[in-house]
């Protein structure tokens, strides 16, 4: 098992303007992606943050 690497500093992203409907749809996709990701990697996330 490898050791976690040090975290890199995130750089801001220049996002384009979106219509309200597109912004809502995008956040829903991102929430679902996060939900699925957490469900799949739950054990690893718990071990890392223990």
BASE-544577 format. One record per residue (C-alpha): residue in one letter; x, y, z. Coordinates in Angstrom, 3 decimals, m for minus. Last residue first. Layout:
N
+----+----------+----------+----------+
: aa :        u :        v :        w :
+----+----------+----------+----------+
:  a :        X :        Y :        Z :
...
+----+----------+----------+----------+
This chain:
50
+----+----------+----------+----------+
: aa :        u :        v :        w :
+----+----------+----------+----------+
:  x :   m8.593 :    7.785 :   10.580 :
:  x :   m8.968 :   10.052 :    7.522 :
:  x :   m7.186 :    7.696 :    5.115 :
:  x :   m8.864 :    4.581 :    6.498 :
:  x :  m12.322 :    6.158 :    6.266 :
:  x :  m11.739 :    7.276 :    2.673 :
:  x :  m10.523 :    3.798 :    1.730 :
:  x :  m13.580 :    2.156 :    3.214 :
:  x :  m16.010 :    4.575 :    1.570 :
:  x :  m14.473 :    4.291 :   m1.921 :
:  x :  m17.557 :    3.084 :   m3.821 :
:  x :  m20.187 :    4.885 :   m1.775 :
:  x :  m18.156 :    8.084 :   m1.632 :
:  x :  m17.693 :    8.068 :   m5.405 :
:  x :  m21.388 :    7.384 :   m6.068 :
:  x :  m22.502 :   10.258 :   m3.822 :
:  x :  m19.820 :   12.559 :   m5.277 :
:  x :  m20.964 :   11.779 :   m8.820 :
:  x :  m24.591 :   12.339 :   m7.806 :
:  x :  m23.716 :   15.709 :   m6.283 :
:  x :  m21.726 :   16.688 :   m9.393 :
:  x :  m24.611 :   15.749 :  m11.684 :
:  x :  m27.038 :   17.758 :   m9.539 :
:  x :  m24.655 :   20.724 :   m9.550 :
:  x :  m24.519 :   20.615 :  m13.343 :
:  x :  m28.292 :   20.489 :  m13.765 :
:  x :  m28.740 :   23.488 :  m11.454 :
:  x :  m26.078 :   25.501 :  m13.306 :
:  x :  m27.612 :   24.539 :  m16.660 :
:  x :  m31.079 :   25.673 :  m15.566 :
:  x :  m29.748 :   28.998 :  m14.271 :
:  x :  m27.991 :   29.769 :  m17.570 :
:  x :  m24.230 :   29.410 :  m17.306 :
:  x :  m21.353 :   31.902 :  m17.136 :
:  x :  m17.978 :   30.395 :  m17.998 :
:  x :  m15.698 :   29.014 :  m15.301 :
:  x :  m12.172 :   30.355 :  m14.848 :
:  x :  m10.776 :   27.661 :  m12.596 :
:  x :   m8.946 :   28.628 :   m9.420 :
:  x :   m5.712 :   26.749 :   m8.710 :
:  x :   m5.622 :   23.957 :   m6.189 :
:  x :   m2.595 :   23.676 :   m3.932 :
:  x :   m1.168 :   20.174 :   m4.048 :
:  x :   m1.746 :   17.721 :   m1.267 :
:  x :    1.184 :   15.663 :   m0.049 :
:  x :    1.162 :   12.119 :   m1.378 :
:  x :   m0.685 :    9.381 :    0.459 :
:  x :    1.544 :    6.401 :    1.340 :
:  x :    1.412 :    3.388 :   m0.925 :
:  x :    0.000 :    0.000 :    0.000 :
+----+----------+----------+----------+
